Amino acid sequence: MARQSISFTKPNDEWLKAQVDSDEYSSKSELVNDLIRQARKQQVQIDWIRAKLEKAENSGFTDDSKESILAQSKSLLNG
């Protein structure tokens, strides 16, 4: 595993220490790695949503009524 040396602001360092002291994590390194994993997972979700939004924006407009769109959506959800 790669070793890094990083500096934290006092409030962040105190928060990290509190998490380790509460036995949630065994070390600051474990906590930082978990936070990075969570951020990476969140980025994947954000990228997926962004791609869906871009696809929707690029598909153009519709003349369907909101009732029609709702009915189509419900139909797709119900199989």
N, C-alpha and C positions, 0 to 999 in steps of 0.2 A: 504494500500500500504506500502511495506517495505521501511524504511528510511535507507539511507546509507550516510556515510561521505567519500568523495573522494577528493583528491588533484589533481590540474591541473598544468601543467607547465605554465609559464607566457604567452607564445604565445597562448596556447590553451585556457586559461582563457580569454584573450583579444578577441579571436575569438568568444567564447561563448557569451561574453557580447555584442559584436557587433551584433550578430544575434538577441539577445533579444532586443537590442536598436532599431533595424530596424523594430520591431513589427512583425517579422516573427514568433516568439515564445513568449509566455508570461513569460517564466522562463527558467533558465538553465536546470532545471529538465525535463521540457517538451521536450527541445531540445535533451538532452542526451537520454531520452526514445525513441524519434523518430530515433535517430542515431542507437540505439540498434535494434529497429524494422527493420530498413533498412538492417543492417548487418545480422540479422537473416534470412530475406527474401533472401538476396544475398547468404547466406550459403546454403539454400535449393536449389537454382539454381545451385550453384557450385557442390553440392552433386549429383544432377540429371545428370549434364553433365559428372561428373566423372564416374558415374555408366554406362552411355551410352558408354563412351570411354573404360572402362574396359570390357564391354560386347563385343564391337567391337574387341578389342585386343585379347580377348579369343576365338573369333569365327574363328580365323585362317586367312590364306591367300587365295587369289583367283587367278585364271588364266585368269579371264575376262579382256578384254582390257578396257582402260579408256573410250572409246567410248561406249562400252557395259554397263559399270557401269552408265555412264551419261544417257543413254537411259532408263535403268531400273529405275533410280531415277526420271526422268521426267515422266515416265509412272505411278509411284506410286503417284506423286504429282497431276497428271491430273485425277486420278481415274481410 
